[in-house]
Amino acid sequence: MSVICIRDRKEVLEISYSDVKKYHGSVALMAVAVGYRTLQAAFAELYGEEVPNRKDISIMSGHAGPGFRDVFEFVTRALTRGVYTVNVEYPVAQHDPYRPQSYAYVISTADGKAVEAALRQDFLPSAFYEYLKKG
């Protein structure tokens, strides 16, 4: 898995999946992996080969879980900077039959560009939601 490069002031950081995993722990690894890939895809779409600057990125997550929050925070510091929002009612990718929870994310730039990433309906098996329901 390739690294995510992100500019933090004058320094370019290379953040690997295992870096984020160490930060998060082992509670919600599916969410960490999906969030990591979401950022990779969003940055490729928004920036191409350019390295994004942390201070220019904001995130809306349709999922309130700690895995998504932690990967988005570790890479972009969006939560710390006050530009991370959660909207579990976001109308896209509402796949969980037991609770409102969107598996969609909107990554935005300071110049107004945005990309929406969403899990396909069949990405997670129905047993996954059964396990979540049981806690």
C-alpha positions, 0 to 999 in steps of 0.5 A, spaced: 500 500 500 503 506 498 503 512 502 499 518 503 503 525 502 501 531 505 504 538 506 504 540 513 507 547 513 514 546 509 515 539 510 512 533 506 509 528 510 509 520 508 503 517 512 503 509 511 497 505 513 501 502 518 502 509 521 495 510 522 493 503 524 498 505 530 495 511 532 488 508 531 489 501 535 485 495 533 478 497 534 475 499 527 480 497 522 475 496 516 474 503 517 481 505 518 483 502 511 477 504 507 478 511 510 485 511 508 483 509 501 478 514 501 483 519 502 488 516 497 482 516 491 480 523 493 487 526 493 488 523 486 482 526 484 483 533 487 490 534 486 493 529 481 500 529 482 501 535 487 502 534 494 496 537 498 496 542 504 493 539 510 490 546 512 487 546 505 482 540 506 476 539 510 472 533 511 464 531 511 464 524 514 457 520 514 460 515 519 461 517 526 465 511 528 472 512 531 476 509 525 474 514 520 475 519 524 482 517 526 484 516 519 481 523 517 484 526 523 491 523 523 492 525 515 489 532 515 488 534 522 481 536 520 478 535 527 483 539 530 482 545 525 475 545 526 473 543 519 471 536 520 464 534 520 459 528 521 452 527 518 450 520 519 443 523 515 447 524 509 443 521 504 448 517 500 450 510 502 445 509 507 447 501 507 446 500 515 439 497 516 439 498 523 441 505 524 442 512 520 449 511 518 452 514 511 458 510 508 460 517 504 465 522 505 466 529 502 473 531 501 473 539 500 479 544 498 480 551 500 479 553 493 472 550 493 473 543 489 470 537 492 469 530 491 464 525 494 466 518 495 461 512 497 461 505 499 458 501 494 451 497 497 455 490 496 462 492 499 460 490 506 456 483 507 450 484 511 453 480 516 457 486 518 451 490 520 449 484 524 455 484 528 455 492 529 448 491 531 450 486 537 455 491 539 
